[in-house]
Amino acid sequence: MVAWIYGKTINSDKQKMGNEMKQIIVFSIMPLFAGCETLDFSEDTIQNVESGSYSGIFVFTQKNNVSQGKVKFTFTDNSYTCVPEIEFLPPIGGGKYDLIGEKIILTDLSPHRAHFDWSLILNGEFLFTRKDKSIILFQKDKKRERQRYVKLTKSTADSLFSEIMQGLE
């Protein structure tokens, strides 16, 4: 009887010890998973804009004045060019870009003449939104009381070409 009680006590102590060890292991590993949260790449799914030609509209608002015009963009790798339909709305430009989460940072590297409003140059940090074949760039500058909005749609010829090329791969 004593052996049976003693055996039962040993077994229950082993079970308690085993449960305690499981808890210790689980709680020891949890910080590792919590630390991995910083490695979540869900915001970084877009590394660059799909290469090709885009056309759309540029809207510039400063105080109560609104100017708008049609614009064409070409994106390749991490660079871009911008050509307006109306001169200087926005100015012809181009350079490199970086996508970080929901932001796109345009760095205009084009030489520009001095006889126009340089605040029209597409440069700096913009909110970046993608929907189907369209992309939207939006920048709000409270200091200068201005907003810049660009909505672009990928041209269908480029879309068809990239679909054909993907089918060949």
C-alpha positions as CSV (number, residue, x, y, z in Angstrom):
1,M,0.0,0.0,0.0
2,V,2.8,2.4,0.9
3,A,4.6,1.5,-2.4
4,W,1.4,2.1,-4.3
5,I,0.9,5.5,-2.6
6,Y,4.6,6.3,-2.9
7,G,4.5,5.3,-6.6
8,K,1.4,7.4,-7.2
9,T,3.1,10.3,-5.5
10,I,6.1,9.9,-7.7
11,N,4.0,9.7,-10.8
12,S,1.9,12.8,-9.8
13,D,5.1,14.7,-9.0
14,K,6.5,13.7,-12.4
15,Q,3.3,14.9,-14.0
16,K,3.4,18.2,-12.1
17,M,7.0,18.6,-13.0
18,G,6.3,17.8,-16.6
19,N,3.5,20.3,-16.8
20,E,5.7,23.0,-15.1
21,M,8.5,22.2,-17.6
22,K,6.0,22.6,-20.5
23,Q,4.9,26.0,-19.1
24,I,8.5,27.1,-18.7
25,I,9.3,26.0,-22.3
26,V,6.2,27.7,-23.7
27,F,6.9,30.9,-21.8
28,S,10.5,30.8,-22.8
29,I,9.7,30.5,-26.5
30,M,6.9,33.1,-26.6
31,P,9.3,36.1,-26.5
32,L,11.0,34.7,-29.6
33,F,7.7,34.7,-31.5
34,A,6.9,38.2,-30.2
35,G,10.4,39.3,-31.4
36,C,9.6,38.0,-34.8
37,E,6.8,40.5,-35.1
38,T,9.3,43.1,-36.3
39,L,10.1,40.8,-39.2
40,D,6.5,40.8,-40.5
41,F,6.8,41.7,-44.2
42,S,3.1,42.2,-44.7
43,E,3.6,45.9,-45.4
44,D,6.6,45.2,-47.6
45,T,4.8,43.1,-50.2
46,I,5.2,45.8,-52.9
47,Q,8.9,46.3,-53.6
48,N,8.4,48.3,-56.8
49,V,5.8,49.5,-59.2
50,E,5.0,47.2,-62.1
51,S,7.2,48.3,-65.0
52,G,5.5,50.0,-68.0
53,S,3.7,53.0,-69.2
54,Y,1.0,54.7,-67.1
55,S,-1.2,57.7,-68.0
56,G,-3.5,59.7,-65.9
57,I,-4.2,63.0,-64.2
58,F,-2.2,65.4,-62.0
59,V,-4.0,67.7,-59.7
60,F,-2.2,70.5,-57.8
61,T,-4.0,72.5,-55.2
62,Q,-2.4,75.4,-53.4
63,K,-4.6,77.4,-51.0
64,N,-7.7,77.9,-53.1
65,N,-6.2,77.5,-56.5
66,V,-6.5,74.2,-58.4
67,S,-4.5,73.3,-61.5
68,Q,-4.7,70.0,-63.3
69,G,-3.4,68.3,-66.4
70,K,-2.9,64.9,-68.0
71,V,0.4,63.2,-67.4
72,K,2.3,60.1,-68.5
73,F,4.7,58.1,-66.3
74,T,7.0,55.3,-67.2
75,F,8.3,53.0,-64.4
76,T,11.2,50.6,-64.8
77,D,12.9,48.8,-61.9
78,N,13.2,51.6,-59.3
79,S,13.2,54.6,-61.6
80,Y,10.6,56.7,-63.3
81,T,10.0,59.4,-65.9
82,C,7.2,61.9,-66.0
83,V,5.9,63.8,-69.1
84,P,3.0,66.2,-68.8
85,E,0.5,67.0,-71.6
86,I,0.6,70.7,-70.5
87,E,4.0,72.2,-70.1
88,F,5.1,72.4,-66.4
89,L,1.9,70.7,-65.0
90,P,3.9,68.8,-63.6
91,P,7.3,69.6,-65.1
92,I,9.0,67.0,-67.2
93,G,11.0,65.0,-64.7
94,G,12.3,61.7,-63.6
95,G,14.6,59.9,-61.2
96,K,14.5,57.1,-58.7
97,Y,11.8,56.0,-56.3
98,D,11.6,53.9,-53.2
99,L,8.5,52.1,-51.9
100,I,8.3,51.7,-48.2
101,G,5.0,50.2,-47.0
102,E,2.3,52.6,-48.1
103,K,4.7,55.4,-49.1
104,I,6.6,56.1,-52.2
105,I,9.5,58.5,-52.1
106,L,10.2,60.2,-55.5
107,T,13.7,61.7,-56.0
108,D,13.7,63.9,-59.0
109,L,17.1,63.8,-60.7
110,S,16.3,65.8,-63.8
111,P,17.8,69.2,-64.5
112,H,15.2,71.9,-64.6
113,R,15.0,75.4,-66.0
114,A,14.6,78.3,-63.6
115,H,11.5,79.9,-65.1
116,F,8.6,78.0,-63.5
117,D,7.2,77.1,-60.1
118,W,9.6,74.5,-58.7
119,S,6.9,73.4,-56.2
120,L,5.3,71.6,-59.1
121,I,8.2,69.1,-59.4
122,L,7.1,65.7,-58.2
123,N,9.6,65.1,-55.5
124,G,9.4,63.8,-51.9
125,E,7.2,61.4,-49.9
126,F,3.7,60.5,-51.2
127,L,1.0,58.2,-49.9
128,F,1.0,55.3,-52.4
129,T,-2.2,53.3,-53.2
130,R,-2.6,50.5,-55.7
131,K,-5.9,49.2,-57.0
132,D,-6.0,46.8,-59.9
133,K,-4.1,48.5,-62.7
134,S,-4.3,51.9,-61.2
135,I,-2.0,53.6,-58.7
136,I,-2.5,56.8,-56.8
137,L,0.1,59.1,-55.4
138,F,-1.0,61.8,-52.8
139,Q,1.1,64.4,-51.0
140,K,-0.2,66.9,-48.5
141,D,2.1,69.8,-47.5
142,K,0.6,71.7,-44.6
143,K,3.5,74.1,-44.4
144,R,3.0,75.4,-48.0
145,E,-0.8,74.7,-47.9
146,R,-0.7,72.5,-51.0
147,Q,-1.7,69.1,-52.1
148,R,-0.5,67.0,-55.1
149,Y,-2.6,64.1,-56.4
150,V,-1.7,61.8,-59.3
151,K,-3.9,59.0,-60.5
152,L,-2.3,56.7,-63.1
153,T,-3.6,53.7,-65.0
154,K,-1.3,51.2,-66.6
155,S,-1.7,51.3,-70.4
156,T,-3.5,48.2,-71.8
157,A,-0.8,47.5,-74.3
158,D,1.7,47.1,-71.5
159,S,-0.7,45.0,-69.5
160,L,-1.3,42.6,-72.5
161,F,2.4,42.4,-73.1
162,S,3.2,41.5,-69.5
163,E,0.4,38.9,-69.4
164,I,1.8,37.3,-72.6
165,M,5.4,37.3,-71.2
166,Q,4.2,35.7,-68.0
167,G,2.4,33.0,-70.0
168,L,5.7,32.2,-71.8
169,E,7.7,31.8,-68.6
